[in-house]
Amino acid sequence: MDLGFDKPPGRVRPVVAMSGGVDSSATAALLKQAGYGVAGVTMRLLPPNLEAGARACCGGAEAEDARRVAEHLGIPHHVVDCRGAFYEDVIRPFADTYARGETPIPCVDCNRTVKFRDLLGLLDTLDADALVTGHYARWHAGPGGPELHRGADSTRDQSYFLFATTRDQLARLRFPLGDLDKATTRARAAELALPVADKPASQDICFVPDGDYAALVARLRPDAATPGPMVHVDGRVLGEHRGLVHYTVGQRRGLNVGGPGPRLYVVRLDPASNTLVVGPWEALLTDRIGLHGLNWLGESPPDSAGERVTIKLRSAHTPVPATLYPAAAPGRATVSPDDPQPAVAPGQACVAYRETRVLGGGWIHKSETANR
């Protein structure tokens, strides 16, 4: 397992972000086995009122699992209190995004702030060379500097969630699991007798372990849970929605609108009037996507004539060809997919690739209906 340094592993000190799960634990163990001078660091992220029952990388039980793994490996283990930053940079924006009628991706916010910004700040304190995580993505030393690539296992690839990583951050990050698949990682964890080798993976948002994100948002932003009108794209009022927090663009279930005619989907959320707009499938097709917060990892910025890329509009989205055009305003861009795409939700991310390499991405803030 090579981290790409021009010195032997014994002289490289990586710090592994250990969540207590199988992936980060296996990462630490495999690096230790390869001869690296590994240390582990675990973040305390959740305030006490949210920590009870929490799984994944946030709960106190997970920190204890990370400590047990570090003890098993015989490596130093540090615990960092990041609860204030996590609340302000991840949990609060999560609720605010829903209140704006958008659909957030809290894992991206967590990666770009608490995990990378704050943990990378600890490297000098710990006399470390790199921050290493268990993400399924690949780090390459390219001719123009470090590059971020998709993980080799397309079913586990997490590069979409790393698009907001800056070039400076990428220089000090490593993702050694990127060439493996989950089954191999778990098998290696078992071979190394890690106490979490059989631990199941969590599928929930880590700070919403019961899956009821609407209840959390309603507590922080009650305005997002206020009922309001449900309107067809043709202007007809069809009924009342339960609160915009319960809906996202492309959703079909839970609308409770019967009667003849085509199936209806959520087309748009309008928080200014607290209106839910629904319509047929055709109303979901988008051929122009506006982005803000563009983070570019390529050597040169996108050309005004347009950059040919493939894009992912959701983490599980199959990449599709498109052209990305930079806008006059800094950090903004417009993306035109070759074929209209359905259910493009504001608040999600559009990530641009060239083959396996992540060129960059931005937050979706608007989309235009195809052929409008």
C-alpha positions in Angstrom: 0.0 0.0 0.0 1.9 3.0 -1.3 0.9 6.6 -0.2 3.1 8.2 -2.9 5.9 9.7 -0.9 9.5 9.7 -2.0 10.8 8.3 1.2 10.4 4.8 2.8 7.2 4.0 4.7 9.0 3.9 8.0 9.8 7.6 7.7 6.2 8.6 6.7 3.7 9.5 9.4 0.1 9.4 8.2 -2.8 10.2 10.5 -5.9 8.1 9.8 -9.3 9.6 10.4 -10.8 6.7 12.3 -14.6 6.7 12.6 -14.8 3.3 14.3 -16.1 1.6 11.1 -14.6 -1.1 9.0 -13.2 1.1 6.2 -11.2 3.5 8.3 -10.1 0.7 10.7 -8.8 -1.4 7.8 -7.0 1.6 6.4 -5.1 2.1 9.6 -4.3 -1.6 9.9 -3.1 -1.9 6.3 -0.9 1.1 6.6 0.6 -0.3 9.8 1.2 -3.6 8.1 3.0 -1.7 5.2 5.4 -0.2 7.7 4.0 3.3 8.0 4.2 5.2 11.3 0.5 5.4 11.7 -1.5 7.4 14.2 -5.3 7.6 14.5 -7.6 10.6 15.2 -11.3 10.4 15.9 -13.7 13.4 15.9 -16.4 13.9 18.5 -19.1 15.4 16.4 -22.6 15.2 17.9 -24.0 17.3 20.8 -25.3 15.2 23.6 -29.0 15.6 22.6 -28.3 14.0 19.3 -25.7 11.4 20.3 -28.0 8.8 21.8 -28.3 6.0 19.4 -26.2 7.6 16.8 -24.2 5.3 14.4 -21.5 5.8 11.7 -18.9 8.4 12.4 -20.7 10.6 14.9 -21.6 8.7 18.0 -19.7 8.0 21.3 -19.9 4.3 20.7 -18.1 4.7 17.4 -15.3 6.6 19.1 -14.9 3.8 21.5 -14.7 1.3 18.6 -12.0 3.5 17.1 -10.1 3.4 20.4 -10.3 -0.4 20.6 -9.0 -0.7 17.0 -6.1 1.6 17.8 -5.3 -0.3 20.9 -5.4 -3.6 18.9 -3.0 -2.1 16.4 -0.7 -0.5 19.0 -0.9 2.9 17.4 -1.4 6.3 19.0 -5.0 7.5 19.1 -6.3 11.1 19.5 -9.8 12.3 20.1 -10.7 15.8 18.9 -13.8 17.7 20.0 -15.4 19.1 16.8 -19.0 19.3 18.1 -19.3 23.0 17.8 -17.9 23.1 14.3 -20.0 20.1 13.2 -23.2 21.8 14.4 -22.5 25.1 12.7 -20.9 23.7 9.5 -23.0 20.6 8.9 -26.2 20.3 11.0 -27.4 23.9 10.9 -26.8 24.2 7.1 -28.6 20.9 6.6 -31.7 22.4 8.1 -31.3 25.7 6.4 -31.0 24.1 3.0 -34.3 22.3 3.5 -35.9 25.6 4.5 -34.7 27.1 1.2 -36.6 24.3 -0.6 -33.4 22.5 -1.6 -32.0 19.0 -0.9 -28.7 19.0 1.0 -25.7 16.7 0.9 -24.4 16.8 4.5 -21.5 14.4 3.8 -20.0 17.0 1.3 -20.2 19.7 3.9 -18.6 17.5 6.5 -15.8 16.5 4.3 -14.9 20.0 3.2 -15.1 21.5 6.7 -14.7 19.4 9.8 -12.9 16.5 8.3 -10.5 18.2 5.9 -10.3 21.8 7.0 -10.1 21.1 10.7 -8.2 17.7 10.7 -5.7 18.9 8.2 -5.0 21.8 10.6 -3.9 19.2 13.1 -1.2 17.7 10.9 1.6 20.1 12.0 0.6 19.7 15.7 0.9 15.9 15.3 4.1 16.1 13.2 2.3 14.2 10.4 2.8 14.0 6.6 -0.7 13.3 5.5 -4.3 12.8 6.5 -5.6 9.5 5.3 -9.3 8.5 5.1 -11.2 5.3 4.2 -13.0 6.9 1.3 -13.4 4.8 -1.8 -11.6 7.2 -4.1 -8.1 7.4 -5.7 -5.3 9.9 -5.3 -2.9 10.1 -8.2 0.3 12.2 -8.5 -0.4 13.8 -11.9 2.0 15.9 -14.0 0.2 19.1 -12.8 -0.1 18.1 -9.2 -2.3 15.7 -7.2 -5.4 14.4 -8.9 -8.7 13.0 -7.5 -10.1 9.9 -9.3 -13.1 7.7 -9.0 -12.7 4.6 -6.8 -12.0 1.4 -8.8 -15.3 -0.2 -7.5 -18.0 1.8 -9.2 -20.6 0.5 -6.7 -18.6 2.1 -3.8 -17.1 5.1 -5.5 -17.2 8.1 -3.2 -15.5 10.7 -5.3 -18.8 12.6 -5.8 -18.8 13.5 -2.1 -15.2 14.8 -2.4 -15.7 17.4 -5.2 -15.4 20.4 -2.9 -11.9 19.3 -1.8 -9.4 22.1 -2.7 -6.2 21.5 -4.5 -4.2 22.5 -1.3 -6.2 20.0 0.7 -5.8 17.3 -1.9 -2.0 17.7 -1.7 -2.1 16.5 2.0 -4.8 13.8 1.6 -4.6 10.2 0.7 -7.3 7.5 0.0 -5.6 4.1 0.0 -8.8 2.0 -0.2 -9.6 3.4 -3.7 -8.2 0.4 -5.5 -10.2 -2.1 -3.4 -13.8 -3.1 -3.2 -15.8 -3.4 0.0 -15.7 -7.2 0.2 -11.9 -7.1 -0.1 -11.6 -4.5 2.6 -13.8 -6.5 5.0 -11.9 -9.7 4.2 -8.6 -7.9 5.0 -10.1 -6.6 8.2 -11.0 -10.1 9.2 -7.5 -11.4 8.3 -6.0 -8.7 10.6 -8.5 -9.7 13.4 -9.8 -6.2 13.7 -12.6 -6.0 16.4 -14.9 -4.2 14.0 -14.4 -6.6 11.0 -18.1 -7.8 11.1 -19.6 -4.4 11.9 -22.4 -3.5 9.5 -22.3 -0.4 7.5 -24.7 2.4 8.3 -27.0 3.7 5.5 -28.4 6.6 7.4 -27.3 10.2 7.7 -25.0 9.9 10.7 -26.7 12.6 12.8 -30.2 11.2 11.9 -29.8 7.6 12.9 -33.5 6.8 12.9 -33.9 8.3 9.4 -36.4 10.9 10.5 -34.6 13.9 9.1 -37.8 15.9 8.8 -38.2 15.9 12.6 -34.7 17.3 13.1 -35.3 20.0 10.4 -38.7 20.9 11.9 -37.1 21.3 15.3 -34.4 23.7 13.9 -36.4 25.4 11.2 -40.2 25.0 12.0 -41.0 27.1 8.9 -39.9 24.2 6.7 -42.6 22.0 8.2 -45.6 24.3 7.7 -48.3 22.9 5.4 -49.1 24.9 2.2 -50.7 24.6 -1.3 -49.9 21.9 -3.7 -50.2 23.3 -7.3 -50.0 21.6 -10.7 -47.6 23.2 -13.2 -50.7 24.2 -15.2 -51.8 26.4 -12.2 -54.5 24.1 -10.7 -54.5 23.8 -6.9 -54.6 20.1 -6.1 -54.6 20.1 -2.4 -52.3 20.8 0.6 -48.7 19.5 1.2 -47.4 18.5 4.7 -44.5 20.9 4.8 -41.7 21.4 2.2 -39.2 19.4 4.3 -41.0 16.2 3.3 -40.4 16.6 -0.4 -37.6 16.8 -3.0 -37.6 17.3 -6.8 -38.5 14.0 -8.6 -40.4 12.5 -5.7 -43.5 10.6 -6.6 -44.6 8.8 -3.4 -46.4 10.6 -0.6 -48.1 13.2 -2.7 -51.5 11.7 -2.0 -53.0 13.0 -5.3 -55.3 10.6 -6.9 -57.6 10.7 -10.0 -57.1 10.1 -13.7 -54.2 11.4 -15.7 -50.5 10.8 -15.7 -48.5 10.2 -12.6 -47.4 13.4 -10.8 -43.9 14.2 -9.5 -42.5 17.0 -7.4 -41.2 19.6 -10.0 -40.3 22.5 -7.8 -40.4 23.8 -4.2 -41.1 27.5 -3.7 -40.4 28.4 0.0 -41.3 32.1 -0.6 -44.9 31.1 -1.0 -44.6 27.8 0.7 -45.9 26.1 -2.5 -45.2 22.6 -3.8 -45.3 22.4 -7.6 -46.1 19.0 -9.1 -46.4 17.8 -12.7 -45.9 15.0 -15.2 -42.6 13.3 -15.8 -41.9 15.5 -18.8 -41.8 18.6 -16.5 -38.8 17.2 -14.7 -36.5 17.1 -17.8 -33.7 19.7 -17.6 -31.3 20.8 -20.3 -29.5 23.8 -18.5 -28.2 23.6 -14.9 -26.9 26.6 -13.0 -24.1 26.0 -10.5 -22.6 28.1 -7.7 -19.7 27.5 -5.4 -17.7 25.9 -8.3 -14.6 24.2 -7.1 -12.2 23.4 -9.9 -9.4 20.7 -9.5 -8.1 20.8 -13.1 -4.9 22.5 -13.9 -6.6 25.3 -15.9 -10.1 26.8 -15.4 -12.9 25.9 -17.8 -12.6 27.6 -21.2 -15.2 30.1 -22.2 -16.0 28.0 -25.2 -17.1 25.2 -22.9 -15.4 22.3 -21.3 -16.5 18.8 -22.5 -17.0 16.6 -19.4 -19.1 13.8 -18.1 -21.3 14.7 -15.1 -22.9 13.1 -12.1 -26.0 14.8 -10.7 -26.4 12.4 -7.7 -24.0 10.0 -6.1 -25.6 7.0 -7.8 -26.1 8.8 -11.1 -24.6 7.2 -14.2 -22.2 9.8 -15.7 -23.6 11.5 -18.8 -21.8 13.7 -21.3 -22.2 17.5 -21.0 -20.6 20.8 -21.6 -19.6 23.1 -18.7 -19.5 26.8 -19.4 -18.0 29.2 -16.8 -20.2 32.2 -15.9 -19.1 35.8 -15.6 -19.6 35.8 -11.8 -16.8 34.0 -9.9 -17.6 30.5 -8.7 -20.6 30.1 -11.1 -21.1 28.0 -14.1 -23.8 26.6 -16.4 -23.9 22.9 -17.5 -25.7 21.7 -20.6 -26.1 17.9 -20.7 -26.2 16.4 -24.1 -29.5 14.8 -23.3 -32.1 16.4 -20.9 -31.8 15.0 -17.4 -34.7 14.3 -15.0 -35.2 15.4 -11.4 -32.3 17.8 -11.1 -32.6 19.0 -7.5 -31.3 22.3 -6.2 -29.0 21.8 -3.3 -27.5 18.7 -4.8 -24.1 18.8 -6.6 -23.1 18.5 -10.2 -19.6 16.9 -10.4 -17.6 17.0 -13.6 -15.2 14.2 -14.7 -12.8 13.5 -17.5 -12.7 9.7 -17.7 -12.0 8.7 -14.1 -10.6 12.1 -12.9 -12.7 14.6 -10.9 -12.3 17.9 -12.6 -14.5 19.8 -10.1 -18.1 20.5 -9.3 -20.5 22.9 -7.9 -23.9 23.2 -6.1 -27.0 23.2 -8.2 -29.0 26.3 -7.6 -31.4 26.3 -10.6 -32.4 24.2 -13.6 -34.3 25.0 -16.8 -37.0 22.8 -18.2 -36.0 21.2 -21.5 -37.3 22.9 -24.7 -38.7 25.8 -22.7 
